Amino acid sequence: MLYIREEKINIFLENLKKKFEVFSLPEKENHSGDSFKKYFFPPNEEILPLPKPPKKFILFGLDLMDLEALTYLDEIMTKPKEDFYYWQRRNQAVVIGLIEEKIDAMPGGDVVFEKIGGGYRVWFENKKAKKIIDENKDFFEDLKDTENSSTSQNEDKSIEVNSDDWQKLMRQLLLDPELLANAVEWSWKNYPKIWDELGQKCLGCGVCTYVCPLCHCFSMGDTISLDDRCSRCRKWDACTLPNFSKVAGGHNFHPTIKERYYNWFYHKFVRAYKEYGKSQCVGCKRCKIQCPAGIDILEVLKEILREYQNNKS
């Protein structure tokens, strides 16, 4: 197992810039809404004419929740059919995680730096990651040779996320995706009060979808330029927006904000469970931080669960 000292990380990244474009995410405490998603699934991209593959790049700084989300998004973009445009970018990237939790296995990405003492234990398991490490071996040392080796062997190996109380509570709820799925689906007909209230509160702006690392809905459209060049683009869409469920002829399957906001919850906690066996959420808190209406997804779920369990008892 290899080790990199904390003071060497910035120098390591500067060295990578000689061969790659290097992008870094905001620190965990600043989950600003700028998730990793845009690097593999851009907000707006031309898909026809067929785009050239992007240059190889480094994406640095994903925390444990984002690494989990990336692994999940990889699964989403593979089943039932592989998303060509997503994987064209994903395969060109080397993703480097930076985490403070203690882990026993790779949580996702290509390289993971796990905090230990004054540096980081280095995890990697694929060929492109090994190549990066081998080409920059001067920045790494054998973990056994560091003064932190004894600490690394004795530290607690739990994988509890280093997060605030909100995130801990949210991730605790996510441990039972079946309960969440049943409760959310039950609530539409049996506890409409909460959706009436949320329908009055939600602005229908779509920001919760845009900042979520797992939401992946999109729309497509063709454009013709003045020089008769035709192109097809896809761009992020959100099920809380009024045109998302609008079809030819003007009919809208979800004409009210209440219906659209419930659909967002349904996709995350009901449909996702039915398709993947887990909720489409990792508890990153971005939607709560960025919501201009102050809607708290955790408080919504807690209220739904309370009513559901009271009615089932």
C-alpha positions in Angstrom: 0.0 0.0 0.0 1.3 3.5 -0.9 1.2 6.7 1.0 1.3 10.4 0.0 2.2 13.2 2.4 -0.4 16.0 2.5 2.2 18.7 1.5 2.9 16.8 -1.7 -0.6 16.7 -3.1 -0.6 20.1 -4.7 2.8 19.4 -6.3 1.5 16.1 -7.5 -1.5 17.8 -9.2 0.7 20.5 -10.7 2.8 17.7 -12.2 -0.3 16.0 -13.7 -1.1 19.3 -15.5 1.9 18.6 -17.8 -0.1 15.8 -19.4 -3.8 16.3 -18.4 -6.4 18.9 -17.8 -6.9 18.9 -14.1 -10.2 19.8 -12.5 -10.8 20.1 -8.7 -14.1 20.1 -6.9 -15.0 22.5 -4.0 -14.1 21.2 -0.5 -16.7 19.1 1.2 -17.7 21.9 3.6 -18.7 23.9 0.5 -21.1 21.5 -1.2 -22.0 24.4 -3.4 -24.0 22.5 -5.9 -21.1 22.2 -8.3 -21.1 18.4 -8.3 -18.9 16.1 -10.5 -21.9 15.3 -12.8 -21.2 18.1 -15.3 -17.8 16.6 -16.2 -19.4 13.5 -17.6 -23.0 14.7 -18.3 -22.7 18.3 -19.3 -25.7 20.7 -18.9 -25.7 21.3 -22.6 -24.0 19.1 -25.2 -24.1 18.6 -28.9 -24.6 14.9 -29.8 -25.0 15.2 -33.5 -22.8 15.6 -35.5 -21.0 13.0 -33.4 -18.6 14.8 -31.1 -14.9 13.9 -30.9 -13.7 12.2 -27.8 -12.6 14.7 -25.1 -9.0 14.9 -24.1 -7.9 12.8 -21.1 -8.5 14.7 -17.8 -8.1 14.4 -14.1 -11.0 15.0 -11.7 -9.8 15.5 -8.2 -11.4 15.9 -4.8 -14.5 13.7 -4.7 -15.5 12.9 -1.1 -17.0 9.6 -0.1 -20.6 10.5 -0.9 -19.7 11.7 -4.3 -17.6 8.6 -5.0 -20.7 6.5 -4.0 -22.8 8.7 -6.3 -20.4 8.3 -9.2 -20.5 4.5 -8.9 -24.3 4.7 -8.9 -24.4 7.1 -11.9 -22.1 4.7 -13.7 -24.7 2.0 -13.1 -27.5 4.2 -14.2 -25.7 5.2 -17.4 -25.1 1.5 -18.2 -28.5 -0.1 -17.6 -30.6 -0.9 -19.5 -28.5 0.6 -22.3 -25.1 2.2 -22.2 -25.1 6.0 -22.6 -22.5 6.5 -25.3 -21.8 10.2 -24.6 -21.5 9.7 -20.9 -19.0 6.9 -21.3 -17.0 8.7 -23.9 -16.1 11.3 -21.2 -16.0 8.9 -18.3 -13.5 6.6 -20.0 -11.2 9.6 -20.6 -11.2 10.6 -16.9 -9.1 9.5 -14.0 -11.1 10.2 -10.9 -9.2 10.9 -7.7 -11.2 10.8 -4.4 -10.1 12.6 -1.3 -11.7 11.3 1.9 -11.3 11.4 5.6 -13.3 8.3 6.4 -11.6 5.0 7.1 -12.3 2.4 4.4 -11.7 -1.3 3.8 -12.2 -1.2 0.0 -12.4 1.2 -2.9 -15.7 3.1 -2.7 -15.5 4.3 -6.3 -13.4 6.3 -8.6 -10.0 5.3 -9.9 -7.7 6.5 -7.1 -8.7 7.3 -3.6 -6.6 9.2 -1.0 -7.7 8.1 2.5 -6.7 10.4 5.3 -4.2 9.0 7.8 -2.2 11.2 10.1 -0.3 13.8 8.1 -1.0 12.3 4.8 -3.1 9.8 2.8 -3.2 6.1 2.2 -3.5 5.5 -1.6 -6.0 3.1 -3.0 -6.2 2.1 -6.7 -7.2 -1.0 -8.6 -7.4 -0.4 -12.4 -4.8 0.0 -15.2 -5.3 3.7 -15.9 -4.9 4.5 -12.2 -1.8 2.3 -11.9 -0.3 4.2 -14.9 -0.8 7.5 -13.2 0.8 6.3 -10.0 3.7 4.7 -11.8 4.4 7.8 -13.8 4.4 9.9 -10.6 6.1 7.4 -8.2 8.4 10.1 -6.7 5.4 11.6 -4.9 4.6 8.3 -3.1 6.2 6.1 -0.6 5.6 2.7 1.0 3.0 3.0 3.8 5.1 0.7 6.0 8.1 3.1 5.8 6.1 6.1 7.2 5.7 7.2 10.8 2.0 6.8 10.3 2.1 3.0 9.6 1.4 2.0 13.2 -1.5 4.5 13.4 -3.0 3.2 10.2 -3.0 -0.4 11.5 -4.7 0.6 14.8 -7.3 3.2 13.7 -11.0 2.4 13.7 -11.9 0.9 10.3 -15.5 2.0 10.4 -16.8 3.7 7.2 -19.1 6.1 8.9 -19.2 9.2 6.8 -17.5 12.2 8.2 -20.5 14.4 7.8 -22.8 16.8 9.8 -25.9 15.6 11.7 -28.2 16.3 8.8 -26.2 14.0 6.5 -25.9 11.3 9.2 -29.7 11.3 9.7 -30.3 11.3 6.0 -28.0 8.4 5.3 -29.5 6.5 8.2 -32.9 6.8 6.4 -31.3 5.6 3.2 -30.3 2.3 4.8 -33.9 1.2 4.4 -34.8 2.1 0.8 -37.8 -0.3 0.8 -39.4 1.5 3.7 -38.8 4.9 1.9 -40.3 3.6 -1.3 -43.4 2.2 0.4 -43.9 5.4 2.4 -43.5 7.8 -0.4 -45.8 5.9 -2.7 -48.4 5.5 0.0 -48.3 9.2 0.8 -49.7 10.4 -2.5 -53.2 9.1 -1.9 -53.1 8.7 1.9 -51.3 11.8 3.0 -52.0 14.5 0.4 -51.7 17.3 2.9 -47.9 17.3 2.6 -47.9 17.5 -1.2 -50.5 20.3 -1.1 -48.2 22.2 1.2 -45.1 21.5 -0.9 -46.9 22.4 -4.0 -47.5 25.9 -2.5 -43.9 26.2 -1.4 -41.9 24.8 -4.3 -41.0 27.4 -7.0 -40.6 24.8 -9.7 -37.2 26.1 -10.6 -35.4 22.7 -11.0 -32.3 23.6 -9.0 -32.7 20.5 -6.8 -32.3 18.4 -10.0 -29.4 20.4 -11.4 -27.3 20.2 -8.3 -28.1 16.5 -7.5 -25.2 14.3 -8.6 -27.6 11.5 -9.5 -30.5 13.2 -11.3 -30.0 12.6 -15.0 -33.1 13.6 -16.9 -32.6 15.5 -20.2 -34.4 16.9 -23.2 -33.2 17.0 -26.8 -33.7 19.5 -29.6 -32.5 20.2 -33.1 -31.2 23.6 -34.3 -30.4 24.9 -37.8 -28.0 27.8 -38.1 -28.0 30.6 -40.7 -25.4 28.6 -42.8 -27.8 25.6 -42.9 -25.8 23.6 -40.4 -28.0 21.3 -38.4 -27.2 20.0 -34.9 -28.9 18.0 -32.2 -28.2 18.9 -28.6 -29.3 17.5 -25.3 -29.5 19.5 -22.1 -30.4 18.9 -18.5 -34.1 18.9 -17.7 -36.0 18.6 -14.5 -39.3 16.9 -13.7 -40.3 20.0 -11.6 -40.3 22.2 -14.7 -43.7 22.8 -16.4 -42.7 21.6 -19.9 -41.0 18.3 -18.7 -44.3 16.3 -18.9 -45.9 18.3 -21.7 -46.5 16.4 -24.9 -47.6 17.2 -28.5 -51.0 18.8 -28.6 -50.4 20.7 -25.4 -51.4 18.0 -22.8 -49.4 18.0 -19.6 -49.4 14.9 -17.5 -48.3 16.8 -14.4 -49.9 20.3 -14.8 -49.4 21.4 -11.2 -46.2 22.0 -9.2 -47.6 19.6 -6.5 -47.7 16.8 -9.1 -44.3 17.6 -10.5 -42.6 17.8 -7.1 -44.1 14.5 -6.1 -42.8 13.0 -9.3 -39.3 14.1 -8.3 -39.7 12.3 -5.0 -41.3 9.3 -6.7 -38.3 8.9 -9.1 -35.8 9.2 -6.3 -37.3 6.9 -3.7 -39.9 4.7 -5.5 -38.9 4.1 -9.1 -35.2 4.0 -8.2 -35.8 1.3 -5.6 -37.8 -0.7 -8.1 -35.1 -0.5 -10.7 -31.9 -0.5 -8.7 -32.8 -1.7 -5.2 -31.8 1.6 -3.6 -32.8 5.2 -3.4 -31.4 7.7 -5.9 -29.8 9.8 -3.1 -26.5 9.7 -1.2 -27.3 12.4 1.3 -24.9 15.0 0.0 -27.3 17.9 1.1 -26.9 19.9 -2.1 -30.7 20.1 -2.7 -31.3 21.5 0.8 -28.5 24.0 0.6 -29.5 25.3 -2.8 -33.3 25.3 -2.6 -34.5 28.9 -2.7 -37.8 27.9 -1.0 -36.0 26.3 1.9 -37.5 22.8 1.3 -35.6 20.2 3.4 -35.8 16.7 1.8 -35.0 15.1 5.2 -37.8 16.8 7.0 -40.2 15.9 4.2 -39.2 12.2 4.4 -39.4 12.2 8.2 -42.9 13.6 8.2 -44.0 11.0 5.5 -42.4 8.2 7.5 -44.1 9.3 10.7 -47.6 9.3 9.1 -47.0 6.1 7.2 -45.8 4.2 10.3 -48.6 5.6 12.5 -51.2 4.5 9.9 -49.6 1.0 9.6 -49.3 0.4 13.3 
